[in-house]
Amino acid sequence: MLSKNSLVLYKNNPAVVLEQDGEKYQIRWCSQPATPTGKKAVYSEQKVREKDFIVLSEKACSSLEKVLENVASAETLEGGLQEAYELFMSDDQTSGVSLNDISEMALGGVEPDTIFTVYQAVKASLLFSQDEDAVKVGELKFNLRTEDEIAALKQKLDEKEHAAEIRAAFIQRLKDKKLNLPDDSRFMGEIESFALGKMEKSKTLEEAKLPQDVQKAHKLLIETGIWDYTKNPYPTRFGFAFDSASEGLGAVPEEERFDAPGIAYAIDSEHSTDPDDAIAWDGEYLWVHIADPASFVMPDSPVDIAARNRGTTLYIPEGASRMLCEEALEDYALGLKEISTALSFKLKFNEETGVESCEVLKTRVKVQRKTYKQAEEEKDSAELKPFFEIARKNLARRNRRGAVSINFPEVHITVDKETKKVSVEPETKYESNDMIMEMMLLAGEGAAKYADRNNIPFPFVGQEAPEFPDSIPEGFAGDFARIKCMRKRSVGITPMAHAGLGLSVYTQVTSPLRRYGDLIAHQQLRAFLDGRRLLDKDDMLLRVSAGDAASIAAKKASRLSDTHWKLVYLIQNPDWTGDAYVLDHKGKDTLFLIPSLDMQTTMQGCDHMELNEKVTLKMERCEISTQEVLFQIVS
């Protein structure tokens, strides 16, 4: 029972009870303590509920002013608190210690006029921490800190007191590139953020009078030991997470589907984990079955918006950062289950193997997976031979229409997650690779014609015809000369020719699991099939543009990541040598292609060499942060 002048704690300040008025108490409290500059204490009276304060002493204190006079003596309790701490420790009483128990130990008793002083001293002490759970039920209890906790707090307070000196010493070590690790790593987070493209400027670099340059910051982080030279900053710089999308897709919705005839074959690289297309031939029609995530992903749904922001699945040597969540593959990829669901393109050809008709159906398909190598070995089998024959005819048709073929080498890069050991292996190209590409082009041509014929607003893909010089060399140099003449692809809502492919109309529909433009196309086709509202042309343009911009960023991040790991490979293999071929001359610079690395390099003093001439190169110097490699000719 509280009496007049009982001492309570209200808003962390002392207060005395004046009287009880029903369920409330009239209190007088110090709302503004006196200050060293001479400002007087401010006292206020108000009615509060019992749950709004914590009782310090049920006994009456002399006065609120007397309680506050004693606060100045809180510092003199340090010795008593230390003694109390040691006694509690010796009794293994390390938690739930009451304020009264601490006062008994520290002062030899509990007095109303001094209990708030004890409270202030305990709160300020490094020896005790307040039990916040007890506060919630109106009690003051404290836990004893461990020696390690006390040492850490002392260090923190010391650092705060000497922050300017500590900072100045760190800046000097940074200038000297001789950090005290791991301690100094806590100061380097801002430079890391800057090097990862998360900040436009770094105050730390400014203090150290070091350049505000992302590449130089990258180099500094390696030189100071904050980053290992294997650290790949490029996905983060372009705004990509290393993790796949987190927005989940539900199970494939139940709906009426056509049972596609026969067995379809999903043929892909041995490294592929997300098969999204499969092909079948029924003797009259070519079926190109495509994964059907659009059956679940509706326009402007959270999954759709997240996919639009990513634009595409980012493939880097460390792995795939998927446009759609990892778990979606189990339900929507082709060939991972006995029966797969698909959006299928049923194609009929004219005499030239051009697409005469295309029908789009929602299907169930039996899919069998094969690698390119397996398909190559079985290309004369009754099951696969028709595909190769169709592909050869379609390639011939496209070539007659001016299609441009580029045959530069490609490599596959793998990175061991534990050791960061890198391997770079040439990708073996089979006719089966080209066959699948022709099947996908036929599906794209058929889908574009279907959309055009049915007036469906659609993401059409085109490319203007290149202007080649009269004379183009053979070999790699010739391929490079063609690349230089190629125009940029464009995506729009109007059907257009794709000169590079030799097609009068074309779109991409074969990778909705990993390309946002393909997902949009599927959403439109499904809406048309279901009789739902189609996205209009303006809306299509906005979505295509957003997805395309993100996709371009992903390609840059992927390309720079590949180069990064190739350079890591060269550093790990300092005795590497490899063949290189002259691609082009420009002034004193000569451009070489290194097929075994799928890398180009420029050297001077080689302008006398013939195009396609072969030399053997060895790495002389490599700078990871700028992606610069200096080679020398050894033979």
Secondary structure, 3 states (H helix, E strand, C coil): CCCCCEEEEECCEEEEEEEEECCEEEEEEEEECCCCCCCCCEEEEEEEEHHHEEEEEEEECCCHHHHHHHHHHHHHHHHHHHHHHHHHHHCCCCCCEEHHHHHHHHHCCCCCCCHHHHHHHHHHCCCEEECHHHHHCCCCEEEECCHHHHHHHHHHHHHHHCHHHHHHHHHHHHHHCCCCCCHHHHHCHHHHHHHCCCCCCCHHHHHCCCCCCHHHHHHHHHHCCCCCCCCCCHHHHCCCCCCCCCCCCCCCCCCCCEEEEEEEEEEECCCCCCCCEEEEECCCCEEEEEECHHHCCCCCCHHHHHHHHHCECEEECCEEECCCCCCHHHHHCCCCCCEEEEEEEEEEECCCCCEEEEEEEEEEEEEEEEEHHHHHHCCCCCCCHHHHHHHHHHHHHHHHCCCCCCCCCCEEEEECCCCCCEEEEECCCCHHHHHHHHHHHHHHHHHHHHHHHCCCCCCEEEECCCCCCCCCCCHHHHHHHHHHHCCCEEEECCCCCECCCCECCCECCCCCCCEHHHHHHHHHHHHHHHCCCCCCHHHHHHHHHHHHHHHHHHHHHHHHHHHHHHHHHHHHCCCCEEEEEEEEEECCEEEEEECCCCEEEEEECCCCCCCCCEEEEEEEEEECCCCEEEEEECC
